Amino acid sequence: MKRRKLLFHLKNNDCELLFEGGKHSMYFNTKTKKTSTVPRHIEIDNWLAVKICKDLEIPPPS
């Protein structure tokens, strides 16, 4: 999955960028107060995208 598509999915599900780290970005779900890191790679494995969504308690991307 493209990182850009995942970030679009996160923003549509009320997740905001908390801060940028060295190699990852930290995202925060404003409804559930959960956080997860997103690596800064062009491609993100599908299983990792599902795990990020599970950590943030949002539905997985389609």
C-alpha positions in Angstrom: 0.0 0.0 0.0 1.2 3.5 -0.8 2.0 5.6 2.3 0.0 8.5 0.8 -3.1 6.3 0.6 -2.7 5.2 4.2 -2.3 8.7 5.5 -5.4 9.8 3.6 -7.3 6.9 5.3 -6.0 8.0 8.7 -7.1 11.6 8.2 -10.5 10.5 7.0 -10.9 8.5 10.3 -10.1 11.5 12.6 -6.4 10.8 13.1 -3.9 13.7 13.2 -0.2 14.0 12.9 1.3 14.3 16.4 4.9 14.8 15.4 7.6 13.7 13.0 10.4 11.6 14.3 13.7 10.5 12.7 12.3 7.7 10.5 8.6 7.6 11.5 5.6 9.8 11.9 3.4 9.6 15.1 -0.3 9.7 14.5 -3.0 10.3 17.1 -6.7 9.3 17.0 -8.6 12.2 18.4 -11.7 10.1 19.4 -10.0 7.1 21.1 -6.8 8.9 22.3 -4.6 6.1 20.8 -1.3 6.6 19.0 0.7 4.7 16.4 3.8 5.2 14.3 3.9 5.2 10.5 7.2 4.6 8.8 8.3 7.1 6.2 8.6 4.6 3.3 6.9 5.0 -0.1 5.4 1.5 0.2 4.0 0.1 3.5 3.2 -3.6 3.8 -0.5 -4.4 4.0 -0.2 -6.3 7.2 1.6 -3.2 8.8 -1.2 -0.9 7.5 -3.8 -3.2 9.2 -1.8 -3.2 12.4 -1.5 0.6 12.4 -5.3 0.9 12.0 -5.9 -1.7 14.7 -3.6 0.3 17.1 -5.6 3.5 16.3 -8.9 1.6 16.6 -10.1 2.5 13.1 -11.3 0.2 10.3 -8.6 -1.3 8.1 -8.0 0.3 4.7 -9.7 -1.3 1.7 
